[in-house]
Amino acid sequence: MNRTAVPQSVSTTSKTMTSAPRFLPSGDTALVVEFSDTIDRHVSVLVLALAQRIDDAALDGVIETVPTFRSLMVHYDPLRLPHAQLKARLAQLVEGLSASDAAGRLWHIPACYDPSLGPDLSDVAERTGLSVADVIAMHSAETYHVYMVGFLPGFPYMGDLPAKLALPRRENPRIKVPRGSLAIAMTMAAVYPLESPGGWPLHGRTPVWLGDLRRASPALFTPGDKVKFEPISLSEFEALSARAEAGTLTIEPREIADTGAADR
């Protein structure tokens, strides 16, 4: 099954569900547990807490769990675990589910905000009414929560972007977005793990490969991780990029042992 890191809650108090989740069939081999119709960190932590409970329970017939913003998809083998039995077991695991403070992982990711690497940086500043320096300071000051990974292998949907930086997607998506590009859209921040088409405004780049098949776990982040960006110069970016290309650049997370540590 998918091992999922469970982060600390966004406050220092434990929060329990106030309403029962919905159980929604998704074909004949998956069941979705939907917690809410809104996106926030409390809902995300409940999703990840259930994923951890399922993992700990080691249910025979459950193949994988996939966290999303506000729900958890459970893939299963109906020949080993019929739908009705899985639903009943999940209903038991959901009882008393709490978004308690727990250990997690905090990543410090180098990020270069040189205009040559952030083609939309000046546009972001103009559209938000901020200076370029303020955009950089605001983006790098935040500790982001990885809600889910998708779209591309290792592509992290991270929140919550400061309200002053919230912008819509570009009207004309780019055909090619370079690997490592820092992007923002609406309330989310992201990093493109691979070169791909993309429509999010780009304001910088990291030399770290978030998707790398040379690693045992190709995707660097998992849902529930915390991420902080640390500004670096263009020369530092180029040096670290060379190491990343050679496979010698290693970034290790810090375990979050105390509640709220990643939000300070």
N, C-alpha and C positions, 0 to 999 in steps of 0.2 A: 504494500500500500504506500501511498504518498506520505512521506514524513513531512509534517508541517510545523514550523516554529510558531509557538503561541506567544504573542507579545504581551507587554503590560497594558493595562487599560489606560485610557486617557486621563483618568483621575486616580487619586490614591485610594479610592474606595471601591469595594466590589459592587458590581451592578448585575442584577438578575433580570431575566426576561420578564417583560410585563404582559406579553401576549403570546399565545401559542403559535408556533411556526406552521406553515402550510407544507404538506407533502404532495408533490406533483410528479406524476410519472413522466419520464422522458424516454419514449420507446419502451422496449421490453427488457432492457439491460441497464437502465439507469433510473435513479430516483432523486429528485431535487427537493432539498429542505430549504424553504424560503422563509427568511426571518423578517423581512421588512420590504417596503417599497421605497425606502430612502437609503442614501449612502452616507454613512458616518463611521467613525472609528469604533464606536461601541458595537454597532451591528457587525462590523468586520471581526472584532475580537470574539463575538459569539460564534460566528461562522468557524473561526479557527479553533475555538475551544471544542466545538462539536467534532471537528476533524481529528483533534487530538484524542478525544474520548473514543471515537471509532477505531483509531489506530491502536490505542491501549487495549480495547476490547478484543482485537484480533478476530473479528467475526469471519467465520468460514464462509466463503462465497463472495465477500467483498473484495473487489479487485483494486480499486483506486478511489481516492476522494479528490475532488477538484474545487477549491475555494474560488468564489467570485465576490463581487462587491457586497452582495446582500443575501447570498445563498450558497449552499454546498451541494454539489452534484456527487452522488455516490454511484459508482459503476459496480455492477455485481453480476454474478453468474446465476441466472434463474434456475438452472438445473441443480445447483447446490444450495441456493438460498431463495426460495420463492418470494415474490413481491410482498405478499401479505405478511410473511414472517419478518422480512427486512423492515417493513414499515412499523410493525409492532416493536421490534427491537430498537429502532431509531427513536421511537416515541419514548421509550424508557430512558434512553441515553440523553434525551433532551431535557428530561425532568430535572429541575433545579440547576440548569445550566447557568453559569455565572461568568461574567467577563472580569474575572479576578486578576489582580496584578500577578504577573509571572515573568520569569526570565525570558530574554529574547536575544537578538543579535543587532548590533549597531555597526554599520559600515561607514568608514570615512573615505570618500571617493574624490580623487583629485579632479579638478575641473578648470579648463582654460576658457576664459570669456573674451579672448582676443577677437576683434571684429572679423578677422579672416576665417575664423572657425564658427562664428555665430552670425550668419548672414541676415538674420532678422533682429539682431540685438538693438540697433538704432531704431528700427520700426517699433519694437516692443516699448522702448523708452518713449517715443513720440506718442504712441497710442494710449499709453498709461499716464502720460503727463509727468513721468519721472525722468531723472537723468540716467545716463548709462550706468554711472557708478552706483546709483540707488537701486537699479534693477539687479545688478550683480550682488550688491550687499544684501538685498532682500531675499534673493533666491538662495544664496549660500548660507543665510542665517537660519533657515528653516530646518527642522528635523522632520523628514518625510516618512510616512507610513506606507509600506507596500501593501496595497489592498489585494491585488491579484497580478498574475503573470499571464500574458496572452498576446494575441495578434501576431507576434513573431516569437520564436523560441527565446525566452529570457527577457521579453519586453515587459518592464514593470510599470503598472499604473500606480502612481504614488500621489498621496495627498498629505496634508491639504495645502494647496498653493495659497500664498497670501492673496487676499481679495484684490489688492491693488494690481496684481499681475495677471488676473483672470482675463483671458482673451479668447475669442472664438478661433476655430481652426481656419487655416488659410482658404481663401476662395479657390485658389488654384494649387492643388497639391504638387509637390515636386516628384519627378520620376525617380530621382536618386537622392536619398538622404544618406550621408556618410555614417559608417559605424561609429558609435560613441556620441552621436549628436545629442545635446541636451535640448529638450523640447517642453513646451507648456501648451495647455489648451484647457479652457474652462477652469475647473478647480483642480486640475491634475497636472503633475509633472511627470516626465518620462525620460528615458534614455534609449535611443535606438541601438539594440545589441548587434545588428547586422546592417549592411547596406541594403536599403529597400526603398520603395516609394513611400511617401508620407506627406501628411497635410498639416502637421503641427508646426507652429512658429519655432525656429531654431535660434538659440542665443548663446551657444557655446559647445564645447566638446570635452569628453573625458578620454584619456588614453586607455582606460581599463576596458577590456573586452567582457561585456556582460554575457555574451553567448560565445562559448569557446568549446568546440568538440574535443579539444585536447585534454580537457579536464574530465575527471570522473563524473562530476555533476556539471554539465555544460552551462546551465543557467546559474548565474552567480547569486541572484536574490531568490528568496522564497516569500510567499505571502506571510505578513507579520513582521518582516524585517524592518529596521529603521535605517534611514540613509541621510547622511550629511555630506554636502559638497564643499570641498576645500579649494579655494582659488589658487591657481598656479600660473606661472608665466608661460609665454609661448615657447621659450627655449626649454623649460622644464617639460612641457607637453611633448615636444619633439623627442626629448631624451627618453621619456617614459613610453612613448609610442614605439620607439625602436625596441625597447625591452619587451613590450607586449607582443610585437610582431615575432620576436625571437622566442617567445614563450617563457621569458625569465621574469616577467613582472608578476609579483604575487601580492594580492591584497587580502588581508585576513580581517574578519569581523571581531568586534569586542563583545563578549557576553554581557548582557545587561542583567546585573544581579540585584540592583536595588530599584524599587518602584519609582517611576518618573525619571529615571536617570537619563533616558534618551531625549527627554523634553527640556533638559536644562542647557 
